[in-house]
Amino acid sequence: MPTVPPILIVDESTRLRRWRLEDAQALYDAVMSGQEHIARWMSWADGTYTLDAAREFLAACDRGYPTGQLDWAIEVDGAPVGSIGVPRSEPAHGEYEIGYWLAEPYTGRGIMTRTAATVVQWLIDTKQAHRVQIAALGGNRPSRAVAERLGFTEEGTFRRARYHRGTWHDLVWYAITSDEWAARPSFARPLPPGGGA
């Protein structure tokens, strides 16, 4: 029976928890704290993000959680400052894709690297994930760097696959398998607090 996403502890100041309807203002504030940082790569945040849009996302999560939807608020020191989720999955093949964003004031601390690592490990341990994927626009170096730091392999590029801000962008795909995850070298493991994105 599907349940809401569990609370996952990332480190002493960061945890993942379900989004709640009362998070609307905090979600809106997180997006707007550096809107261009997010909007330059994600069309949902580009110029038209509103408090109502935040409420709509939270309502969709509330409806989706009982069906197994996986979307977590990234909570740092008690405040939601980003999101990570599983936008696509093929459980029969053990395949899961993760996507994420983080408010600009919280970048550069390794938070997203450690958060993504926590979700990958949870998918392997709990969902028996065989393969986890990450997709990012070609120019989105911060998102791509997270995948690279975690030891994901760049598998290929869908050329000019996403239209955003009047331009076609390449979509770059990364993946790691469960055996590769277990064997990844120490340099590809999550950074301690204070380093990286």
Secondary structure, DSSP 8 states (H G I E B T S, - for coil): -------EE-SSSEEEEE--GGGHHHHHHHHHTTHHHHHTT-GGGSS---HHHHHHHHHHHHHHGGGT--EEEEEETTEEEEEEEEEEEEGGGTEEEEEEEE-GGGTTSSHHHHHHHHHHHHHHHHS--SEEEEEEETT-HHHHHHHHHTT-EEEEEEEEEEEETTEEEEEEEEEEEHHHHHH--GGGS---TTS--
